[in-house]
């Protein structure tokens, strides 16, 4: 008996949906420009926190990838950020980038994002200084 596994997970809308969305954006007045400015402001706030970690400033994405700080791997770093700082980020391994964490800045109003950025900054500093042995986690695998 042969079993088949689909190893492709759709991560975006199909081309037809993208075309329809692009046309809708053209016809909806100032929303795209205003929203783009809000995203840019969010990106700049997150950039202030993450620029010292191995990353690049994005121009069109609504997220950043940074190297997991200190000797933490991406899974352990995301766990510590969630448990100690209430910051939810995604392990890079989910995107084929083990050892990195993905930080999205699109889903929050700027006022809330500034608060979250403060927690993120504290968490990243903590991870940078403290070896994971004190946390009961494994060393980075790279």
Buried (B, 14 or more C-beta within 10 A) or exposed (E): EEEEEEEEEEEEEEEEEEEEEEEEEEEEEEEEEEEEEBBEEBBEBBBEBBEEBEBEEBEEBEBBBBBBBBBBBBBBBBBBBEEBBEBEBBBBBBBEBBBBBBBBBEEBEBEEBBEBBBBBBBBBBBBBEBEBEEBEBEEBEE
